[in-house]
């Protein structure tokens, strides 16, 4: 482990694909990930864990069955475990996620947007 800060802007500049979280750090049994998103994701749940979204750039909407949560840069929202949600972004959004090791981005839904595990930026 290097005694260097993690530069989120630098890490985000190293890839262009959307909906493919990249691990940039680890904290106990959690991973800190950066992701770029655009368009609508899939409705899904994570039965065993909460999911933290922190918007770095752009505007992200977390659709919930009982109402939407809109996030601007510097804002975060925690989706409680077991709550069905669907992120959506009109333009590109850069975000930071904090999740336990091994969380699959599409939760219980699977499908074409399921990202391969990527810790190449850690």
C-alpha positions as a printed Julia matrix, in Angstrom:
122×3 Matrix{Float64}:
   0.0    0.0     0.0
   1.47   3.33   -1.08
   1.32   6.38    1.15
  -0.29   8.42   -1.6
  -3.74   9.99   -1.86
  -6.25   8.59   -4.34
  -6.95  11.25   -6.96
 -10.53  10.57   -8.03
 -10.36  12.86  -11.09
  -7.24  11.05  -12.27
  -8.84   7.63  -11.77
 -12.0    8.72  -13.61
  -9.88   9.96  -16.54
  -8.45   6.47  -17.03
 -11.6    4.9   -18.49
 -14.62   5.84  -20.58
 -17.1    2.97  -20.33
 -20.37   3.45  -18.48
 -21.91   1.27  -15.75
 -18.58  -0.45  -15.05
 -17.41   0.35  -11.48
 -13.65   0.36  -10.83
 -12.17  -0.32   -7.39
  -9.83   2.51   -6.34
  -9.36   1.69   -2.63
 -10.3   -0.79    0.07
 -11.52  -0.09    3.58
 -11.89  -3.07    5.93
 -14.32  -5.37    4.1
 -15.49  -2.61    1.76
 -14.42  -1.34   -1.63
 -14.4    2.27   -2.77
 -15.29   2.4    -6.47
 -15.6    5.08   -9.13
 -18.08   4.76  -11.96
 -19.31   6.7   -14.97
 -22.99   6.37  -15.81
 -25.23   7.57  -18.61
 -28.8    6.62  -19.44
 -30.98   4.26  -17.45
 -29.68   1.23  -15.53
 -31.8   -1.77  -14.48
 -34.21  -2.03  -11.57
 -32.51  -4.17   -8.94
 -31.98  -4.79   -5.24
 -29.08  -5.74   -3.01
 -30.66  -7.95   -0.36
 -27.59  -8.11    1.88
 -26.18  -4.6     1.83
 -26.86  -0.89    1.67
 -25.35   0.98   -1.3
 -23.81   4.46   -1.08
 -23.81   6.79   -4.11
 -21.75  10.02   -3.93
 -22.0   12.2    -7.03
 -18.72  13.79   -8.12
 -19.9   15.3   -11.41
 -23.22  15.56  -13.25
 -26.71  14.92  -11.9
 -27.93  11.46  -10.94
 -31.45  10.33  -10.19
 -31.99   7.24   -8.07
 -35.45   5.99   -8.97
 -37.25   4.3    -6.09
 -40.71   2.75   -6.22
 -42.0    5.41   -3.8
 -40.28   8.47   -5.36
 -37.06   9.66   -6.95
 -33.95  11.03   -5.25
 -31.98  13.59   -7.28
 -28.3   14.06   -6.53
 -26.0   16.92   -7.58
 -22.2   17.06   -7.19
 -21.19  16.73   -3.56
 -24.42  14.99   -2.55
 -24.8   11.39   -1.48
 -27.61   8.95   -0.89
 -27.65   5.54    0.73
 -30.04   3.01   -0.78
 -31.04   0.71    2.09
 -30.56  -3.02    1.66
 -33.47  -4.72   -0.04
 -34.86  -1.5    -1.59
 -35.47  -1.77   -5.33
 -33.82   1.07   -7.21
 -32.75   2.16  -10.68
 -30.11   4.86  -11.3
 -30.67   7.11  -14.3
 -28.66   9.99  -15.78
 -29.53  12.24  -18.72
 -25.87  13.19  -19.25
 -22.7   11.57  -18.02
 -22.34  11.3   -14.25
 -19.2   10.48  -12.3
 -19.85   8.89   -8.92
 -18.16   7.18   -6.02
 -19.65   4.0    -4.57
 -18.88   2.32   -1.25
 -19.92  -1.33   -1.08
 -18.85  -4.55    0.62
 -16.34  -6.63   -1.33
 -18.06  -8.78   -3.94
 -21.2   -6.72   -4.57
 -22.45  -7.16   -8.13
 -23.58  -3.89   -9.72
 -26.88  -5.33  -11.03
 -27.74  -6.98   -7.7
 -30.44  -9.6    -8.11
 -31.26  -8.66  -11.73
 -28.2   -9.76  -13.7
 -28.26  -9.15  -17.43
 -26.19  -7.34  -20.03
 -25.21  -4.45  -17.73
 -23.57  -6.73  -15.16
 -19.99  -5.47  -14.94
 -16.93  -7.67  -14.63
 -14.99  -7.17  -11.41
 -12.27  -4.55  -12.01
  -9.67  -3.61   -9.42
  -7.07  -2.48  -11.97
  -7.13   1.1   -10.6
  -6.62   0.11   -6.94
